């Protein structure tokens, strides 16, 4: 149980809360601004989140809190461009990183890997033949078993329509190809996991 692992009186910064919830710090701040996640405010005006607030929020929304700092985040790359998928696999799956990485090249394989690999994050291409990224994201977010998995979309066609549509389906953000390593790490909130790269 979480109360055996962490101090009930502990307070977490937005970045620390984001790490526990496996989301980006901007997402935690957004939840706090909307009043969904209770925050205490320091004398300096900074938000802090109590252990009980995080436990309650996670329970209400069916999210998992990752208390162990030794957890290896699992990233599933779904990209039909084999060369790009291979590059991302090598970049994120480097021996020095704290990540487990798998890659598939179409939406159908993604569905299978969601059940087998059980990723924390899906790096999802939008424009794929057959089952495209929109359909994959929708399935992930509609399934009670996978709805808490983070989805970071990526596309070479960053139209306002595509960006709006994928975010409505549940993706946190959508990276425009080509994107920098820094943009990728920012979106994935994985700076600590890949600090040695």
N, CA, C and O of each residue as an XYZ file, in Angstrom:
788
protein
N       0.849     -1.196      0.000
C       0.000      0.000      0.000
C       0.886      1.247      0.000
O       1.972      1.229      0.579
N       0.435      2.333     -0.644
C       1.241      3.538     -0.717
C       1.625      4.098      0.647
O       2.725      4.631      0.795
N       0.726      3.990      1.677
C       1.042      4.603      2.956
C       2.192      3.903      3.667
O       2.746      4.449      4.621
N       2.560      2.719      3.226
C       3.712      2.029      3.801
C       5.006      2.463      3.110
O       6.100      2.190      3.604
N       4.878      3.130      1.980
C       6.042      3.483      1.180
C       6.407      4.947      1.326
O       7.587      5.295      1.356
N       5.411      5.803      1.416
C       5.685      7.237      1.509
C       5.023      7.823      2.747
O       4.042      7.287      3.264
N       5.574      8.916      3.201
C       5.052      9.639      4.356
C       3.722     10.290      3.985
O       3.628     11.000      2.984
N       2.700     10.045      4.796
C       1.384     10.644      4.540
C       1.435     12.164      4.594
O       0.581     12.836      4.016
N       2.428     12.709      5.282
C       2.543     14.164      5.416
C       3.429     14.793      4.344
O       3.647     16.005      4.348
N       3.935     13.975      3.430
C       4.834     14.486      2.394
C       4.086     15.416      1.447
O       2.891     15.253      1.202
N       4.816     16.393      0.922
C       4.286     17.297     -0.096
C       5.151     17.163     -1.340
O       6.375     17.072     -1.252
N       4.504     17.153     -2.496
C       5.206     16.946     -3.760
C       5.077     18.164     -4.660
O       4.023     18.797     -4.718
N       6.164     18.488     -5.366
C       6.139     19.569     -6.352
C       5.349     19.092     -7.572
O       5.096     17.894     -7.698
N       4.949     19.998     -8.478
C       4.272     19.558     -9.691
C       5.095     18.542    -10.491
O       4.544     17.589    -11.042
N       6.410     18.749    -10.552
C       7.267     17.811    -11.297
C       7.275     16.442    -10.626
O       7.228     15.417    -11.306
N       7.334     16.420     -9.281
C       7.328     15.147     -8.557
C       5.982     14.446     -8.687
O       5.929     13.228     -8.857
N       4.885     15.217     -8.607
C       3.549     14.642     -8.779
C       3.395     14.077    -10.195
O       2.799     13.017    -10.390
N       3.942     14.801    -11.179
C       3.887     14.345    -12.564
C       4.615     13.017    -12.730
O       4.150     12.127    -13.443
N       5.762     12.891    -12.064
C       6.531     11.648    -12.140
C       5.745     10.491    -11.522
O       5.731      9.389    -12.070
N       5.097     10.734    -10.392
C       4.302      9.691     -9.745
C       3.133      9.248    -10.611
O       2.775      8.070    -10.632
N       2.537     10.203    -11.329
C       1.366      9.915    -12.160
C       1.730      9.583    -13.602
O       0.860      9.226    -14.397
N       3.025      9.700    -13.945
C       3.511      9.434    -15.302
C       2.809     10.319    -16.339
O       2.336      9.849    -17.374
N       2.760     11.617    -16.020
C       2.235     12.605    -16.964
C       3.218     13.775    -16.994
O       4.172     13.807    -16.216
N       2.990     14.722    -17.880
C       3.839     15.908    -17.959
C       3.461     16.886    -16.843
O       2.294     16.955    -16.457
N       4.440     17.649    -16.315
C       4.127     18.639    -15.273
C       3.029     19.617    -15.681
O       2.242     20.046    -14.838
N       2.966     19.975    -16.963
C       1.927     20.902    -17.420
C       0.538     20.300    -17.227
O      -0.430     21.026    -16.997
N       0.437     18.969    -17.321
C      -0.847     18.293    -17.113
C      -1.265     18.408    -15.647
O      -2.431     18.669    -15.349
N      -0.314     18.213    -14.735
C      -0.606     18.339    -13.301
C      -1.055     19.760    -12.985
O      -2.018     19.959    -12.244
N      -0.358     20.754    -13.547
C      -0.735     22.152    -13.307
C      -2.139     22.441    -13.832
O      -2.908     23.170    -13.206
N      -2.461     21.867    -14.976
C      -3.790     22.053    -15.569
C      -4.866     21.448    -14.668
O      -5.908     22.063    -14.442
N      -4.615     20.253    -14.159
C      -5.568     19.610    -13.243
C      -5.773     20.454    -11.999
O      -6.893     20.573    -11.501
N      -4.693     21.040    -11.496
C      -4.785     21.880    -10.294
C      -5.583     23.153    -10.591
O      -6.423     23.560     -9.788
N      -5.322     23.785    -11.748
C      -6.031     25.017    -12.117
C      -7.527     24.770    -12.265
O      -8.340     25.638    -11.948
N      -7.883     23.590    -12.745
C      -9.298     23.243    -12.933
C      -9.957     22.790    -11.636
O     -11.169     22.577    -11.593
N      -9.151     22.642    -10.570
C      -9.699     22.222     -9.295
C      -9.899     20.726     -9.162
O     -10.534     20.266     -8.212
N      -9.363     19.960    -10.107
C      -9.523     18.506    -10.067
C      -8.556     17.865     -9.077
O      -8.881     16.873     -8.425
N      -7.372     18.443     -8.975
C      -6.343     17.923     -8.073
C      -6.047     19.001     -7.035
O      -5.534     20.070     -7.367
N      -6.376     18.711     -5.773
C      -6.188     19.697     -4.709
C      -4.717     19.989     -4.485
O      -3.884     19.085     -4.421
N      -4.417     21.279     -4.368
C      -3.033     21.706     -4.145
C      -2.975     22.660     -2.958
O      -3.910     23.421     -2.709
N      -1.873     22.607     -2.240
C      -1.582     23.604     -1.219
C      -0.642     24.612     -1.873
O       0.136     24.261     -2.761
N      -0.718     25.858     -1.431
C       0.133     26.901     -2.012
C       1.100     27.407     -0.947
O       0.693     27.789      0.150
N       2.378     27.401     -1.288
C       3.409     27.857     -0.342
C       3.362     29.379     -0.226
O       2.688     30.051     -1.008
N       4.086     29.913      0.759
C       4.160     31.365      0.944
C       4.709     32.048     -0.302
O       4.393     33.205     -0.582
N       5.538     31.316     -1.047
C       6.106     31.865     -2.272
C       5.205     31.713     -3.485
O       5.575     32.114     -4.589
N       4.013     31.131     -3.288
C       3.047     30.994     -4.377
C       3.209     29.747     -5.221
O       2.675     29.672     -6.328
N       3.947     28.757     -4.707
C       4.163     27.523     -5.457
C       3.199     26.435     -5.001
O       2.899     26.312     -3.813
N       2.716     25.640     -5.970
C       1.802     24.545     -5.634
C       2.567     23.347     -5.069
O       3.662     23.016     -5.525
N       1.962     22.707     -4.063
C       2.470     21.454     -3.516
C       1.284     20.513     -3.341
O       0.186     20.942     -2.989
N       1.516     19.233     -3.587
C       0.443     18.245     -3.552
C       0.699     17.242     -2.436
O       1.783     16.667     -2.345
N      -0.300     17.036     -1.590
C      -0.145     16.098     -0.477
C      -0.293     14.661     -0.962
O      -0.869     14.395     -2.018
N       0.239     13.750     -0.168
C       0.131     12.329     -0.479
C      -1.334     11.927     -0.592
O      -1.717     11.231     -1.532
N      -2.152     12.361      0.359
C      -3.564     11.972      0.353
C      -4.303     12.542     -0.859
O      -5.178     11.882     -1.419
N      -3.951     13.774     -1.268
C      -4.590     14.361     -2.455
C      -4.262     13.551     -3.705
O      -5.124     13.318     -4.552
N      -3.000     13.123     -3.809
C      -2.591     12.333     -4.979
C      -3.247     10.957     -4.981
O      -3.685     10.476     -6.026
N      -3.315     10.325     -3.813
C      -3.940      9.000     -3.720
C      -5.423      9.092     -4.078
O      -5.937      8.268     -4.835
N      -6.108     10.100     -3.529
C      -7.536     10.274     -3.808
C      -7.799     10.561     -5.275
O      -8.709      9.988     -5.874
N      -6.994     11.457     -5.857
C      -7.152     11.820     -7.270
C      -6.943     10.603     -8.165
O      -7.727     10.355     -9.081
N      -5.873      9.839     -7.893
C      -5.579      8.654     -8.700
C      -6.695      7.631     -8.593
O      -7.074      7.020     -9.592
N      -7.225      7.438     -7.389
C      -8.295      6.461     -7.186
C      -9.561      6.863     -7.938
O     -10.211      6.021     -8.557
N      -9.912      8.151     -7.887
C     -11.114      8.657     -8.570
C     -11.027      8.470    -10.075
O     -12.034      8.199    -10.729
N      -9.821      8.615    -10.631
C      -9.670      8.605    -12.091
C      -9.100      7.313    -12.644
O      -8.829      7.210    -13.840
N      -8.920      6.332    -11.783
C      -8.416      5.039    -12.256
C      -6.965      5.089    -12.702
O      -6.552      4.319    -13.569
N      -6.183      6.001    -12.109
C      -4.774      6.131    -12.456
C      -3.909      5.367    -11.450
O      -4.324      5.112    -10.320
N      -2.717      5.013    -11.880
C      -1.779      4.313    -11.008
C      -0.695      5.280    -10.555
O      -0.130      6.013    -11.367
N      -0.409      5.279     -9.260
C       0.706      6.070     -8.739
C       1.939      5.179     -8.719
O       1.902      4.071     -8.186
N       3.021      5.658     -9.295
C       4.261      4.885     -9.397
C       5.221      5.367     -8.310
O       6.033      6.265     -8.533
N       5.114      4.754     -7.130
C       5.882      5.209     -5.976
C       7.350      4.848     -6.064
O       8.191      5.597     -5.567
N       7.682      3.739     -6.671
C       9.073      3.298     -6.711
C       9.850      4.065     -7.761
O       9.468      4.092     -8.931
N      10.952      4.694     -7.341
C      11.806      5.406     -8.288
C      12.559      4.461     -9.206
O      13.179      4.904    -10.172
N      12.515      3.164     -8.919
C      13.236      2.193     -9.739
C      12.387      1.650    -10.872
O      12.856      0.829    -11.661
N      11.139      2.101    -10.961
C      10.265      1.630    -12.027
C      10.845      2.008    -13.390
O      11.217      3.159    -13.620
N      10.915      1.046    -14.271
C      11.352      1.338    -15.638
C      10.120      1.676    -16.459
O       9.253      0.827    -16.663
N      10.042      2.894    -16.922
C       8.911      3.277    -17.759
C       8.948      2.487    -19.057
O      10.014      2.261    -19.629
N       7.788      2.075    -19.511
C       7.679      1.329    -20.760
C       7.093      2.226    -21.836
O       6.004      2.779    -21.677
N       7.824      2.363    -22.926
C       7.400      3.211    -24.035
C       7.157      2.339    -25.258
O       8.037      1.590    -25.682
N       5.969      2.442    -25.816
C       5.632      1.730    -27.050
C       5.625      2.731    -28.195
O       4.861      3.696    -28.184
N       6.487      2.494    -29.189
C       6.549      3.344    -30.377
C       5.676      2.707    -31.454
O       5.865      1.544    -31.809
N       4.723      3.473    -31.968
C       3.843      2.992    -33.043
C       4.085      3.907    -34.239
O       3.575      5.026    -34.286
N       4.859      3.430    -35.198
C       5.325      4.266    -36.320
C       5.534      3.394    -37.547
O       6.296      2.428    -37.500
N       4.852      3.730    -38.663
C       4.978      2.898    -39.872
C       6.245      3.191    -40.667
O       6.624      2.399    -41.530
N       6.912      4.323    -40.390
C       8.199      4.620    -41.019
C       9.258      3.824    -40.253
O       9.651      4.203    -39.150
N       9.714      2.723    -40.844
C      10.620      1.803    -40.164
C      11.914      2.495    -39.734
O      12.438      2.217    -38.655
N      12.425      3.389    -40.565
C      13.672      4.082    -40.237
C      13.498      4.990    -39.013
O      14.350      5.007    -38.126
N      12.399      5.740    -38.968
C      12.143      6.615    -37.826
C      11.883      5.787    -36.564
O      12.369      6.122    -35.484
N      11.123      4.716    -36.708
C      10.838      3.846    -35.560
C      12.133      3.283    -34.985
O      12.305      3.216    -33.768
N      13.035      2.883    -35.865
C      14.320      2.328    -35.440
C      15.155      3.389    -34.716
O      15.784      3.102    -33.697
N      15.157      4.614    -35.248
C      15.894      5.712    -34.619
C      15.356      5.989    -33.211
O      16.127      6.115    -32.261
N      14.024      6.083    -33.085
C      13.409      6.360    -31.787
C      13.677      5.217    -30.804
O      13.913      5.444    -29.617
N      13.637      3.996    -31.316
C      13.910      2.824    -30.477
C      15.326      2.888    -29.904
O      15.539      2.652    -28.715
N      16.290      3.210    -30.770
C      17.690      3.307    -30.329
C      17.875      4.474    -29.353
O      18.580      4.345    -28.352
N      17.240      5.608    -29.650
C      17.366      6.796    -28.813
C      16.804      6.557    -27.408
O      17.457      6.865    -26.411
N      15.600      6.010    -27.341
C      14.937      5.834    -26.052
C      15.369      4.562    -25.330
O      15.321      4.495    -24.101
N      15.790      3.560    -26.087
C      16.138      2.281    -25.477
C      17.614      2.110    -25.195
O      18.071      0.993    -24.953
N      18.376      3.204    -25.223
C      19.804      3.138    -24.932
C      20.037      2.436    -23.599
O      19.252      2.595    -22.664
N      21.103      1.669    -23.512
C      21.430      0.903    -22.298
C      21.471      1.776    -21.049
O      21.148      1.313    -19.955
N      21.866      3.033    -21.208
C      22.008      3.918    -20.054
C      20.677      4.510    -19.597
O      20.604      5.099    -18.519
N      19.628      4.361    -20.400
C      18.341      4.945    -20.020
C      17.608      4.022    -19.063
O      17.940      2.845    -18.923
N      16.604      4.587    -18.410
C      15.799      3.808    -17.473
C      14.460      3.483    -18.122
O      13.407      3.604    -17.496
N      14.515      3.066    -19.391
C      13.289      2.798    -20.149
C      13.320      1.403    -20.749
O      14.374      0.869    -21.093
N      12.124      0.829    -20.861
C      11.942     -0.370    -21.667
C      11.181      0.083    -22.897
O      10.163      0.765    -22.782
N      11.663     -0.286    -24.068
C      11.074      0.226    -25.300
C      10.717     -0.922    -26.240
O      11.477     -1.878    -26.393
N       9.555     -0.807    -26.862
C       9.134     -1.717    -27.927
C       8.658     -0.856    -29.079
O       8.220      0.276    -28.869
N       8.737     -1.380    -30.297
C       8.189     -0.634    -31.433
C       7.422     -1.571    -32.344
O       7.782     -2.734    -32.522
N       6.354     -1.034    -32.916
C       5.546     -1.749    -33.898
C       5.283     -0.793    -35.056
O       5.479      0.416    -34.935
N       4.838     -1.349    -36.174
C       4.723     -0.528    -37.385
C       3.312     -0.325    -37.903
O       3.124      0.232    -38.984
N       2.312     -0.772    -37.141
C       0.926     -0.496    -37.551
C      -0.003     -0.562    -36.344
O       0.372     -1.028    -35.268
N      -1.217     -0.085    -36.556
C      -2.189      0.003    -35.475
C      -2.628     -1.347    -34.933
O      -2.931     -1.468    -33.746
N      -2.665     -2.354    -35.779
C      -3.099     -3.679    -35.330
C      -2.084     -4.291    -34.368
O      -2.455     -4.876    -33.350
N      -0.784     -4.149    -34.702
C       0.267     -4.635    -33.801
C       0.248     -3.850    -32.497
O       0.541     -4.400    -31.435
N      -0.094     -2.573    -32.573
C      -0.168     -1.735    -31.370
C      -1.187     -2.302    -30.395
O      -0.933     -2.354    -29.192
N      -2.345     -2.729    -30.905
C      -3.385     -3.297    -30.053
C      -2.899     -4.516    -29.299
O      -3.199     -4.679    -28.116
N      -2.154     -5.370    -29.971
C      -1.610     -6.567    -29.329
C      -0.590     -6.196    -28.263
O      -0.607     -6.751    -27.164
N       0.308     -5.249    -28.587
C       1.351     -4.862    -27.639
C       0.800     -4.133    -26.417
O       1.421     -4.152    -25.354
N      -0.365     -3.490    -26.560
C      -0.985     -2.842    -25.403
C      -1.269     -3.884    -24.324
O      -1.128     -3.602    -23.134
N      -1.664     -5.077    -24.735
C      -1.992     -6.138    -23.789
C      -0.755     -6.906    -23.317
O      -0.685     -7.322    -22.160
N       0.218     -7.093    -24.213
C       1.396     -7.906    -23.900
C       2.476     -7.093    -23.193
O       2.974     -7.498    -22.142
N       2.837     -5.950    -23.767
C       3.930     -5.118    -23.257
C       3.476     -4.219    -22.105
O       4.268     -3.874    -21.229
N       2.187     -3.842    -22.115
C       1.601     -2.971    -21.092
C       2.410     -1.670    -20.906
O       2.986     -1.444    -19.841
N       2.448     -0.832    -21.933
C       3.251      0.396    -21.854
C       2.671      1.432    -20.893
O       1.474      1.429    -20.604
N       3.541      2.318    -20.403
C       3.116      3.487    -19.635
C       2.804      4.636    -20.587
O       1.935      5.468    -20.324
N       3.540      4.662    -21.705
C       3.424      5.734    -22.688
C       3.403      5.131    -24.092
O       4.144      4.192    -24.381
N       2.551      5.675    -24.964
C       2.541      5.285    -26.373
C       2.924      6.498    -27.203
O       2.271      7.540    -27.134
N       3.984      6.358    -27.985
C       4.426      7.393    -28.921
C       3.809      7.014    -30.254
O       4.259      6.067    -30.899
N       2.786      7.739    -30.673
C       1.863      7.281    -31.708
C       1.836      8.151    -32.964
O       1.500      9.334    -32.907
N       2.194      7.548    -34.096
C       2.095      8.223    -35.389
C       0.618      8.306    -35.780
O      -0.130      7.348    -35.586
N       0.200      9.443    -36.327
C      -1.202      9.601    -36.713
C      -1.526      8.983    -38.064
O      -2.570      8.353    -38.230
N      -0.631      9.165    -39.027
C      -0.940      8.760    -40.393
C      -0.318      7.404    -40.735
O       0.816      7.326    -41.206
N      -1.075      6.353    -40.490
C      -0.626      4.998    -40.824
C      -1.697      4.335    -41.668
O      -2.883      4.614    -41.491
N      -1.301      3.461    -42.583
C      -2.293      2.747    -43.370
C      -3.083      1.778    -42.491
O      -2.586      1.311    -41.466
N      -4.306      1.481    -42.896
C      -5.127      0.570    -42.103
C      -5.694      1.295    -40.901
O      -6.453      2.254    -41.043
N      -5.328      0.839    -39.726
C      -5.787      1.444    -38.474
C      -4.873      2.625    -38.148
O      -3.730      2.434    -37.731
N      -5.381      3.855    -38.341
C      -4.522      5.019    -38.133
C      -4.406      5.376    -36.651
O      -5.045      4.760    -35.799
N      -3.576      6.387    -36.359
C      -3.322      6.782    -34.981
C      -4.553      7.286    -34.249
O      -4.670      7.108    -33.037
N      -5.472      7.915    -34.973
C      -6.700      8.402    -34.338
C      -7.501      7.222    -33.777
O      -7.969      7.258    -32.639
N      -7.648      6.176    -34.598
C      -8.396      4.989    -34.167
C      -7.698      4.274    -33.016
O      -8.348      3.793    -32.088
N      -6.354      4.208    -33.084
C      -5.589      3.551    -32.012
C      -5.770      4.315    -30.704
O      -6.027      3.707    -29.664
N      -5.640      5.640    -30.745
C      -5.793      6.464    -29.546
C      -7.194      6.302    -28.954
O      -7.354      6.172    -27.741
N      -8.185      6.310    -29.812
C      -9.572      6.169    -29.353
C      -9.772      4.841    -28.629
O     -10.420      4.790    -27.584
N      -9.218      3.773    -29.182
C      -9.349      2.452    -28.558
C      -8.633      2.396    -27.215
O      -9.147      1.826    -26.252
N      -7.439      2.995    -27.155
C      -6.684      3.018    -25.901
C      -7.480      3.730    -24.818
O      -7.583      3.240    -23.694
N      -8.041      4.884    -25.154
C      -8.719      5.712    -24.162
C     -10.125      5.228    -23.808
O     -10.664      5.617    -22.773
N     -10.725      4.388    -24.649
C     -12.053      3.863    -24.344
C     -12.003      2.569    -23.539
O     -12.996      2.183    -22.923
N     -10.857      1.900    -23.539
C     -10.713      0.635    -22.817
C     -10.363      0.920    -21.363
O      -9.356      1.578    -21.100
N     -11.169      0.443    -20.404
C     -10.885      0.696    -18.981
C      -9.506      0.197    -18.550
O      -8.919      0.745    -17.618
N      -8.985     -0.830    -19.211
C      -7.686     -1.400    -18.849
C      -6.538     -0.488    -19.276
O      -5.509     -0.436    -18.603
N      -6.703      0.227    -20.384
C      -5.596      1.020    -20.940
C      -5.818      2.531    -20.905
O      -4.937      3.284    -21.319
N      -6.951      2.983    -20.430
C      -7.259      4.424    -20.544
C      -6.285      5.327    -19.802
O      -6.169      6.505    -20.140
N      -5.570      4.799    -18.779
C      -4.616      5.640    -18.048
C      -3.248      5.723    -18.732
O      -2.373      6.464    -18.282
N      -3.062      4.963    -19.822
C      -1.800      5.013    -20.569
C      -1.674      6.375    -21.254
O      -2.617      6.853    -21.883
N      -0.512      6.983    -21.125
C      -0.274      8.272    -21.769
C      -0.102      8.082    -23.272
O       0.555      7.137    -23.710
N      -0.693      8.980    -24.062
C      -0.535      8.945    -25.512
C       0.092     10.268    -25.960
O      -0.458     11.345    -25.731
N       1.263     10.155    -26.610
C       1.932     11.307    -27.218
C       1.900     11.061    -28.720
O       2.556     10.149    -29.221
N       1.138     11.874    -29.429
C       1.011     11.695    -30.874
C       2.153     12.400    -31.601
O       2.819     13.273    -31.046
N       2.362     12.001    -32.851
C       3.362     12.661    -33.701
C       2.875     12.581    -35.148
O       2.301     11.580    -35.576
N       3.119     13.663    -35.887
C       2.634     13.694    -37.267
C       3.455     14.633    -38.137
O       4.021     15.620    -37.667
N       3.500     14.295    -39.410
C       4.107     15.167    -40.402
C       3.084     16.123    -40.996
O       3.414     16.960    -41.836
N       1.822     15.986    -40.544
C       0.723     16.824    -41.045
C       0.026     17.504    -39.866
O      -1.109     17.170    -39.526
N       0.736     18.483    -39.234
C       0.195     19.113    -38.022
C      -0.850     20.192    -38.298
O      -0.689     21.339    -37.881
N      -1.911     19.826    -38.995
C      -2.986     20.785    -39.245
C      -3.748     21.023    -37.948
O      -3.726     20.185    -37.046
N      -4.420     22.161    -37.856
C      -5.193     22.460    -36.644
C      -6.274     21.407    -36.440
O      -6.606     21.064    -35.305
N      -6.823     20.894    -37.539
C      -7.865     19.854    -37.445
C      -7.297     18.570    -36.838
O      -7.912     17.977    -35.952
N      -6.113     18.137    -37.319
C      -5.493     16.920    -36.783
C      -5.131     17.076    -35.313
O      -5.372     16.173    -34.512
N      -4.546     18.235    -34.953
C      -4.137     18.475    -33.573
C      -5.343     18.489    -32.637
O      -5.316     17.890    -31.561
N      -6.393     19.176    -33.059
C      -7.598     19.259    -32.242
C      -8.247     17.881    -32.085
O      -8.669     17.505    -30.991
N      -8.318     17.141    -33.181
C      -8.973     15.832    -33.162
C      -8.262     14.840    -32.246
O      -8.910     14.137    -31.471
N      -6.928     14.782    -32.331
C      -6.201     13.790    -31.534
C      -6.232     14.163    -30.049
O      -6.262     13.276    -29.197
N      -6.227     15.443    -29.732
C      -6.308     15.849    -28.320
C      -7.690     15.540    -27.750
O      -7.810     15.141    -26.591
N      -8.724     15.720    -28.554
C     -10.077     15.378    -28.093
C     -10.211     13.883    -27.831
O     -11.009     13.459    -26.994
N      -9.430     13.095    -28.546
C      -9.474     11.640    -28.362
C      -8.653     11.186    -27.151
O      -8.709     10.020    -26.762
N      -7.893     12.108    -26.558
C      -7.192     11.777    -25.319
C      -5.682     11.886    -25.327
O      -5.046     11.626    -24.305
N      -5.081     12.267    -26.463
C      -3.625     12.436    -26.484
C      -3.242     13.682    -25.686
O      -3.961     14.681    -25.702
N      -2.101     13.615    -24.985
C      -1.635     14.767    -24.207
C      -1.182     15.893    -25.108
O      -1.458     17.064    -24.850
N      -0.484     15.525    -26.167
C       0.049     16.516    -27.089
C       0.322     15.833    -28.423
O       0.185     14.617    -28.556
N       0.711     16.636    -29.406
C       1.064     16.085    -30.715
C       2.327     16.788    -31.201
O       2.342     18.003    -31.394
N       3.381     16.007    -31.396
C       4.654     16.539    -31.886
C       4.614     16.653    -33.408
O       4.132     15.755    -34.098
N       5.123     17.759    -33.911
C       5.203     17.953    -35.354
C       6.537     17.429    -35.861
O       7.593     17.846    -35.387
N       6.490     16.517    -36.822
C       7.722     15.993    -37.416
C       8.288     17.012    -38.398
O       7.526     17.659    -39.116
N       9.613     17.167    -38.442
C      10.598     16.544    -37.550
C      10.655     17.298    -36.224
O      10.527     18.522    -36.197
N      10.844     16.576    -35.135
C      10.948     17.207    -33.822
C      12.331     16.925    -33.248
O      12.991     15.957    -33.625
N      12.755     17.784    -32.333
C      14.079     17.634    -31.723
C      14.030     16.618    -30.590
O      12.956     16.278    -30.092
N      15.191     16.143    -30.193
C      15.295     15.238    -29.042
C      14.749     15.921    -27.803
O      14.061     15.299    -26.994
N      15.058     17.205    -27.654
C      14.584     17.970    -26.496
C      13.063     18.033    -26.463
O      12.457     17.861    -25.405
N      12.444     18.280    -27.615
C      10.972     18.320    -27.683
C      10.380     16.969    -27.305
O       9.371     16.898    -26.603
N      11.015     15.898    -27.775
C      10.536     14.550    -27.471
C      10.621     14.281    -25.972
O       9.655     13.815    -25.366
N      11.785     14.577    -25.367
C      11.954     14.323    -23.936
C      11.018     15.185    -23.101
O      10.502     14.734    -22.078
N      10.794     16.438    -23.536
C       9.855     17.314    -22.828
C       8.453     16.717    -22.851
O       7.779     16.660    -21.823
N       8.023     16.278    -24.018
C       6.674     15.719    -24.161
C       6.501     14.453    -23.334
O       5.456     14.233    -22.723
N       7.541     13.625    -23.325
C       7.466     12.355    -22.605
C       7.728     12.517    -21.110
O       7.464     11.602    -20.331
N       8.250     13.688    -20.703
C       8.621     13.932    -19.307
C       9.594     12.854    -18.829
O       9.427     12.273    -17.757
N      10.607     12.605    -19.646
C      11.552     11.527    -19.359
C      12.985     12.027    -19.191
O      13.928     11.264    -19.404
N      13.165     13.278    -18.819
C      14.527     13.809    -18.686
C      15.358     13.008    -17.697
O      16.535     12.749    -17.944
N      14.756     12.614    -16.577
C      15.507     11.858    -15.578
C      15.869     10.478    -16.102
O      16.972      9.984    -15.866
N      14.935      9.857    -16.814
C      15.154      8.498    -17.302
C      16.241      8.443    -18.357
O      16.887      7.410    -18.530
N      16.449      9.544    -19.064
C      17.431      9.535    -20.133
C      18.531     10.567    -19.872
O      19.164     11.071    -20.799
N      18.741     10.867    -18.591
C      19.686     11.925    -18.220
C      21.105     11.649    -18.692
O      21.880     12.582    -18.905
N      21.445     10.402    -18.856
C      22.819     10.058    -19.229
C      23.057     10.094    -20.731
O      24.199      9.985    -21.178
N      21.994     10.245    -21.519
C      22.160     10.186    -22.986
C      22.844     11.442    -23.511
O      23.065     11.567    -24.716
